[in-house]
Amino acid sequence: MYLCLCRAISDRDVAAFARAGACTVAEVFKAKGCKPNCGSCIGHIKGSLDEALAVTAPAEMTAAAD
């Protein structure tokens, strides 16, 4: 699902960027190679990023413990 129509950023993009190390909305835009346009997507991207980081962080903690 597209979260940002102006810059064509999808929830899949956000998840991939989170796995690659993006932790902020600004880092998502940077990873996509663009800057926000109208800004109405910021909350949606933040929510998706928070979800992706919640899934990514436990996996990293488990790997570090091994």
Secondary structure as GFF3:
##gff-version 3
##sequence-region A 1 66
A	DSSP	beta_strand	2	4	.	.	.	ID=ss1
A	DSSP	beta_strand	9	10	.	.	.	ID=ss2
A	DSSP	alpha_helix	11	19	.	.	.	ID=ss3
A	DSSP	alpha_helix	25	32	.	.	.	ID=ss4
A	DSSP	alpha_helix	42	65	.	.	.	ID=ss5
###
